[in-house]
Amino acid sequence: MIFYLMIPWFLLLLVVFQHTVLGAVFFHSIAVEISLVLVIYAGLRMEVVRGSILVPLLGLMMDCITGAGSGSYALVYVTVFLLVYMLSLHIYAESTLFLIVLTLCCGLLEGLLLLLLHRLLNGTNVFFDLVRFFLPQLLLVSMFSPFLFKMFHGIGWLRDGYVRSIERP
């Protein structure tokens, strides 16, 4: 029950922290997407019901903060969550290198889907920013993802009731 009470406030703090504090640290040139790592964490570690509540809510908060097209982050985050959840049923994801590579692949998928949605909804071409902004931020987030996974695992109400263990039995 505490999960359902805490999650909206936690997600709001996470999104605001991600865009204000981390944006100021990197002079608003690179956006560090902790929210993407949380979506991947939910896909790997949470049961599907909790993840299905967390991910669209996080996507809608990202849509509100960034001013993206209505529901674009929510749609992309749900897609990434479902793909990672389906993958997690078949693998045992504990390696640091695997988490980095998975975050990199999911970040590429997220970025390409967002660019494609931006192109379809707004009719503008923003693919030229891919190398200059998107890839450096993706590499940075991928390198921090194992640390963020440990941090999310340390939040008790976030991991209570998850179905797949993070430690080997």
Short mmCIF file of the C-alpha atoms (twelve columns), coordinates in Angstrom:
data_MODEL
# 
_entry.id   MODEL 
# 
loop_
_atom_site.group_PDB 
_atom_site.id 
_atom_site.type_symbol 
_atom_site.label_atom_id 
_atom_site.label_alt_id 
_atom_site.label_comp_id 
_atom_site.label_asym_id 
_atom_site.label_seq_id 
_atom_site.Cartn_x 
_atom_site.Cartn_y 
_atom_site.Cartn_z 
_atom_site.pdbx_PDB_model_num 
ATOM 1   C CA . MET A 1   0.000  0.000   0.000   1 
ATOM 2   C CA . ILE A 2   2.875  2.365   0.764   1 
ATOM 3   C CA . PHE A 3   4.052  1.921   -2.836  1 
ATOM 4   C CA . TYR A 4   0.844  3.405   -4.234  1 
ATOM 5   C CA . LEU A 5   1.006  6.362   -1.843  1 
ATOM 6   C CA . MET A 6   4.678  7.131   -2.348  1 
ATOM 7   C CA . ILE A 7   5.137  6.585   -6.071  1 
ATOM 8   C CA . PRO A 8   3.562  9.829   -7.388  1 
ATOM 9   C CA . TRP A 9   5.653  11.950  -5.015  1 
ATOM 10  C CA . PHE A 10  8.812  9.964   -5.689  1 
ATOM 11  C CA . LEU A 11  8.367  10.244  -9.453  1 
ATOM 12  C CA . LEU A 12  7.691  13.963  -9.229  1 
ATOM 13  C CA . LEU A 13  10.856 14.487  -7.179  1 
ATOM 14  C CA . LEU A 14  12.850 12.311  -9.572  1 
ATOM 15  C CA . VAL A 15  11.711 14.173  -12.679 1 
ATOM 16  C CA . VAL A 16  12.227 17.601  -11.099 1 
ATOM 17  C CA . PHE A 17  15.670 16.570  -9.802  1 
ATOM 18  C CA . GLN A 18  16.565 15.169  -13.207 1 
ATOM 19  C CA . HIS A 19  15.666 18.356  -15.043 1 
ATOM 20  C CA . THR A 20  16.698 21.047  -12.566 1 
ATOM 21  C CA . VAL A 21  19.645 19.856  -10.495 1 
ATOM 22  C CA . LEU A 22  21.284 17.586  -13.057 1 
ATOM 23  C CA . GLY A 23  20.487 20.069  -15.791 1 
ATOM 24  C CA . ALA A 24  22.278 22.797  -13.855 1 
ATOM 25  C CA . VAL A 25  25.271 20.536  -13.155 1 
ATOM 26  C CA . PHE A 26  25.709 19.821  -16.863 1 
ATOM 27  C CA . PHE A 27  24.794 23.402  -17.898 1 
ATOM 28  C CA . HIS A 28  21.621 22.143  -19.627 1 
ATOM 29  C CA . SER A 29  23.673 20.756  -22.504 1 
ATOM 30  C CA . ILE A 30  23.325 17.079  -21.561 1 
ATOM 31  C CA . ALA A 31  20.161 15.685  -19.999 1 
ATOM 32  C CA . VAL A 32  20.842 12.768  -17.658 1 
ATOM 33  C CA . GLU A 33  17.771 10.534  -17.898 1 
ATOM 34  C CA . ILE A 34  17.454 8.778   -14.569 1 
ATOM 35  C CA . SER A 35  13.835 8.113   -15.528 1 
ATOM 36  C CA . LEU A 36  14.927 5.754   -18.312 1 
ATOM 37  C CA . VAL A 37  17.001 3.743   -15.844 1 
ATOM 38  C CA . LEU A 38  13.978 3.549   -13.531 1 
ATOM 39  C CA . VAL A 39  11.878 2.196   -16.419 1 
ATOM 40  C CA . ILE A 40  14.520 -0.460  -17.104 1 
ATOM 41  C CA . TYR A 41  14.733 -1.251  -13.380 1 
ATOM 42  C CA . ALA A 42  10.949 -1.674  -13.279 1 
ATOM 43  C CA . GLY A 43  11.075 -4.025  -16.244 1 
ATOM 44  C CA . LEU A 44  13.796 -6.171  -14.709 1 
ATOM 45  C CA . ARG A 45  12.884 -6.138  -11.024 1 
ATOM 46  C CA . MET A 46  9.227  -5.236  -10.454 1 
ATOM 47  C CA . GLU A 47  6.129  -7.292  -10.887 1 
ATOM 48  C CA . VAL A 48  4.102  -6.295  -13.904 1 
ATOM 49  C CA . VAL A 49  1.241  -4.613  -11.995 1 
ATOM 50  C CA . ARG A 50  3.508  -2.239  -10.086 1 
ATOM 51  C CA . GLY A 51  5.567  -1.506  -13.183 1 
ATOM 52  C CA . SER A 52  2.400  -0.900  -15.183 1 
ATOM 53  C CA . ILE A 53  1.430  1.795   -12.694 1 
ATOM 54  C CA . LEU A 54  4.870  3.348   -12.303 1 
ATOM 55  C CA . VAL A 55  5.930  3.591   -15.957 1 
ATOM 56  C CA . PRO A 56  2.954  5.420   -17.553 1 
ATOM 57  C CA . LEU A 57  2.810  7.813   -14.613 1 
ATOM 58  C CA . LEU A 58  6.517  8.538   -15.021 1 
ATOM 59  C CA . GLY A 59  6.027  9.014   -18.765 1 
ATOM 60  C CA . LEU A 60  3.179  11.463  -18.233 1 
ATOM 61  C CA . MET A 61  5.264  13.444  -15.734 1 
ATOM 62  C CA . MET A 62  8.110  13.559  -18.252 1 
ATOM 63  C CA . ASP A 63  5.656  14.768  -20.911 1 
ATOM 64  C CA . CYS A 64  4.484  17.546  -18.599 1 
ATOM 65  C CA . ILE A 65  7.981  18.663  -17.597 1 
ATOM 66  C CA . THR A 66  9.584  18.509  -21.049 1 
ATOM 67  C CA . GLY A 67  6.620  19.799  -23.045 1 
ATOM 68  C CA . ALA A 68  6.890  16.885  -25.466 1 
ATOM 69  C CA . GLY A 69  3.958  15.765  -27.574 1 
ATOM 70  C CA . SER A 70  1.074  14.558  -25.464 1 
ATOM 71  C CA . GLY A 71  1.776  11.054  -24.289 1 
ATOM 72  C CA . SER A 72  4.940  10.500  -26.284 1 
ATOM 73  C CA . TYR A 73  7.159  9.706   -23.277 1 
ATOM 74  C CA . ALA A 74  4.375  7.618   -21.759 1 
ATOM 75  C CA . LEU A 75  4.047  5.575   -24.946 1 
ATOM 76  C CA . VAL A 76  7.802  5.127   -25.348 1 
ATOM 77  C CA . TYR A 77  8.350  4.260   -21.675 1 
ATOM 78  C CA . VAL A 78  5.567  1.654   -21.726 1 
ATOM 79  C CA . THR A 79  7.076  0.145   -24.870 1 
ATOM 80  C CA . VAL A 80  10.548 -0.027  -23.306 1 
ATOM 81  C CA . PHE A 81  9.113  -1.412  -20.047 1 
ATOM 82  C CA . LEU A 82  7.220  -4.194  -21.816 1 
ATOM 83  C CA . LEU A 83  10.221 -5.159  -23.940 1 
ATOM 84  C CA . VAL A 84  12.531 -5.263  -20.917 1 
ATOM 85  C CA . TYR A 85  9.947  -7.162  -18.869 1 
ATOM 86  C CA . MET A 86  9.577  -9.786  -21.610 1 
ATOM 87  C CA . LEU A 87  13.370 -10.045 -21.831 1 
ATOM 88  C CA . SER A 88  13.681 -10.398 -18.055 1 
ATOM 89  C CA . LEU A 89  11.543 -13.528 -18.103 1 
ATOM 90  C CA . HIS A 90  14.238 -15.289 -20.131 1 
ATOM 91  C CA . ILE A 91  17.523 -13.968 -18.710 1 
ATOM 92  C CA . TYR A 92  19.265 -13.483 -15.400 1 
ATOM 93  C CA . ALA A 93  20.445 -9.864  -15.552 1 
ATOM 94  C CA . GLU A 94  23.015 -9.276  -12.830 1 
ATOM 95  C CA . SER A 95  26.206 -8.403  -14.686 1 
ATOM 96  C CA . THR A 96  27.307 -4.772  -14.599 1 
ATOM 97  C CA . LEU A 97  28.299 -4.949  -18.249 1 
ATOM 98  C CA . PHE A 98  24.890 -6.376  -19.165 1 
ATOM 99  C CA . LEU A 99  23.110 -3.525  -17.352 1 
ATOM 100 C CA . ILE A 100 25.254 -0.964  -19.179 1 
ATOM 101 C CA . VAL A 101 24.608 -2.567  -22.579 1 
ATOM 102 C CA . LEU A 102 20.879 -2.982  -21.848 1 
ATOM 103 C CA . THR A 103 20.607 0.677   -20.827 1 
ATOM 104 C CA . LEU A 104 22.477 1.701   -23.963 1 
ATOM 105 C CA . CYS A 105 20.154 -0.370  -26.195 1 
ATOM 106 C CA . CYS A 106 17.007 0.831   -24.439 1 
ATOM 107 C CA . GLY A 107 18.245 4.420   -24.607 1 
ATOM 108 C CA . LEU A 108 18.825 4.089   -28.339 1 
ATOM 109 C CA . LEU A 109 15.353 2.633   -28.743 1 
ATOM 110 C CA . GLU A 110 13.831 5.412   -26.627 1 
ATOM 111 C CA . GLY A 111 15.669 8.122   -28.537 1 
ATOM 112 C CA . LEU A 112 14.777 6.768   -31.946 1 
ATOM 113 C CA . LEU A 113 11.120 6.317   -30.993 1 
ATOM 114 C CA . LEU A 114 10.952 9.842   -29.561 1 
ATOM 115 C CA . LEU A 115 12.621 11.296  -32.658 1 
ATOM 116 C CA . LEU A 116 10.247 9.365   -34.890 1 
ATOM 117 C CA . LEU A 117 7.203  10.488  -32.882 1 
ATOM 118 C CA . HIS A 118 8.481  14.066  -32.951 1 
ATOM 119 C CA . ARG A 119 8.857  13.831  -36.713 1 
ATOM 120 C CA . LEU A 120 5.371  12.335  -37.180 1 
ATOM 121 C CA . LEU A 121 3.532  14.638  -34.761 1 
ATOM 122 C CA . ASN A 122 5.305  17.934  -35.371 1 
ATOM 123 C CA . GLY A 123 6.755  17.434  -38.832 1 
ATOM 124 C CA . THR A 124 10.164 18.690  -37.790 1 
ATOM 125 C CA . ASN A 125 13.471 16.975  -38.334 1 
ATOM 126 C CA . VAL A 126 15.588 16.834  -35.181 1 
ATOM 127 C CA . PHE A 127 17.862 13.981  -36.268 1 
ATOM 128 C CA . PHE A 128 20.843 16.348  -36.609 1 
ATOM 129 C CA . ASP A 129 21.046 16.612  -32.793 1 
ATOM 130 C CA . LEU A 130 21.519 12.869  -32.467 1 
ATOM 131 C CA . VAL A 131 25.322 12.779  -32.455 1 
ATOM 132 C CA . ARG A 132 25.932 16.092  -30.728 1 
ATOM 133 C CA . PHE A 133 23.565 15.750  -27.750 1 
ATOM 134 C CA . PHE A 134 21.863 12.385  -27.628 1 
ATOM 135 C CA . LEU A 135 24.805 9.973   -27.811 1 
ATOM 136 C CA . PRO A 136 26.914 11.666  -25.091 1 
ATOM 137 C CA . GLN A 137 23.957 11.737  -22.700 1 
ATOM 138 C CA . LEU A 138 23.186 8.099   -23.499 1 
ATOM 139 C CA . LEU A 139 26.763 7.028   -22.786 1 
ATOM 140 C CA . LEU A 140 26.730 8.941   -19.502 1 
ATOM 141 C CA . VAL A 141 23.448 7.392   -18.358 1 
ATOM 142 C CA . SER A 142 24.615 3.928   -19.387 1 
ATOM 143 C CA . MET A 143 27.753 4.246   -17.292 1 
ATOM 144 C CA . PHE A 144 25.771 5.362   -14.232 1 
ATOM 145 C CA . SER A 145 23.034 2.739   -14.635 1 
ATOM 146 C CA . PRO A 146 24.563 0.028   -12.353 1 
ATOM 147 C CA . PHE A 147 24.905 2.592   -9.562  1 
ATOM 148 C CA . LEU A 148 21.322 3.777   -10.119 1 
ATOM 149 C CA . PHE A 149 20.076 0.177   -10.051 1 
ATOM 150 C CA . LYS A 150 21.676 -0.284  -6.623  1 
ATOM 151 C CA . MET A 151 20.168 2.994   -5.469  1 
ATOM 152 C CA . PHE A 152 16.669 1.989   -6.630  1 
ATOM 153 C CA . HIS A 153 17.097 -1.417  -5.006  1 
ATOM 154 C CA . GLY A 154 17.948 0.317   -1.738  1 
ATOM 155 C CA . ILE A 155 14.565 2.048   -1.657  1 
ATOM 156 C CA . GLY A 156 12.538 -0.495  0.296   1 
ATOM 157 C CA . TRP A 157 9.000  0.377   -0.808  1 
ATOM 158 C CA . LEU A 158 10.144 0.461   -4.435  1 
ATOM 159 C CA . ARG A 159 11.311 -3.152  -4.385  1 
ATOM 160 C CA . ASP A 160 8.788  -4.738  -2.009  1 
ATOM 161 C CA . GLY A 161 6.819  -7.412  -3.790  1 
ATOM 162 C CA . TYR A 162 9.000  -7.736  -6.858  1 
ATOM 163 C CA . VAL A 163 9.129  -11.181 -8.372  1 
ATOM 164 C CA . ARG A 164 12.721 -11.671 -9.530  1 
ATOM 165 C CA . SER A 165 15.537 -11.439 -7.036  1 
ATOM 166 C CA . ILE A 166 18.519 -9.167  -7.522  1 
ATOM 167 C CA . GLU A 167 20.787 -11.505 -5.530  1 
ATOM 168 C CA . ARG A 168 21.548 -15.047 -6.535  1 
ATOM 169 C CA . PRO A 169 19.750 -17.570 -4.332  1 
# 
